[in-house]
Amino acid sequence: LVNQLPEANLILLRHLFGVLHQIEQNSGVNQMNAFNLALCIAPNMLWLPSPTGPEEESRSTKKVALLVQFLIENSGEIFGGDITALF
């Protein structure tokens, strides 16, 4: 799916997850592991197209957080092993 994105979107995601991966690599110092990063960033990445109740929003946020966590933890395989070379 990632390879089907427009090039500009793919570049943005590579850089974003490159930064998040770098932060996660230093979680021993900064306490920001992939789970914590995902909880912080997920609500800003994807959201439901129409307003819903708090329960549905909570379920949706949890699903997005799991996706973001997976993308952070597997960013090298998903976006290319040279993701840290972007910086």
C-alpha positions in Angstrom: 0.0 0.0 0.0 2.8 2.4 0.8 4.2 2.1 -2.7 0.8 3.1 -4.1 0.9 6.5 -2.4 1.7 9.6 -4.4 5.4 10.4 -4.3 5.0 13.5 -2.1 3.0 11.6 0.5 5.6 8.7 0.5 8.5 11.2 1.0 6.6 12.9 3.9 5.9 9.5 5.5 9.5 8.3 5.1 10.8 11.4 6.8 8.1 11.4 9.6 8.7 7.7 10.4 12.4 8.2 10.1 12.3 10.8 12.8 10.0 8.7 15.0 12.2 5.7 14.5 15.3 7.7 15.6 13.4 8.9 18.7 12.3 5.3 19.4 15.9 4.1 19.1 16.8 6.4 22.0 13.9 5.3 24.2 16.3 4.3 27.0 17.1 8.0 27.5 13.8 9.7 26.4 11.2 7.1 27.6 9.5 7.4 24.1 9.2 3.9 22.9 7.1 3.1 19.8 4.0 2.6 21.9 4.3 6.0 23.6 5.1 7.8 20.3 2.1 6.1 18.7 -0.2 7.3 21.4 1.0 10.9 21.0 1.0 11.0 17.2 -1.9 8.8 16.2 -4.8 11.2 17.0 -3.2 13.6 14.5 -2.6 11.2 11.7 -6.0 9.7 10.8 -9.5 10.4 12.0 -13.1 9.5 11.2 -14.7 11.5 8.3 -17.8 12.4 10.3 -18.3 13.2 14.0 -19.1 10.1 16.1 -19.5 9.3 19.8 -16.6 9.2 22.2 -16.6 5.3 22.3 -16.2 5.1 18.5 -13.5 7.7 18.5 -11.6 5.9 21.2 -11.8 2.6 19.3 -10.6 4.4 16.1 -7.7 6.1 17.9 -6.6 2.7 19.4 -6.6 1.2 15.9 -4.6 4.1 14.4 -2.2 3.9 17.4 -1.5 0.2 16.7 -0.9 1.0 13.0 1.5 3.9 13.9 3.3 1.7 16.4 3.7 -1.0 13.8 5.0 1.5 11.2 7.6 2.9 13.7 8.8 -0.5 14.7 9.1 -1.7 11.1 10.0 1.5 9.4 13.2 0.1 7.9 11.4 -2.7 6.2 8.5 -0.6 5.1 10.2 2.5 4.0 13.6 1.1 3.1 16.6 0.3 5.2 18.3 3.6 4.4 15.6 5.5 6.3 18.1 6.8 8.8 20.3 8.1 6.0 17.6 10.7 5.3 19.1 12.8 8.0 
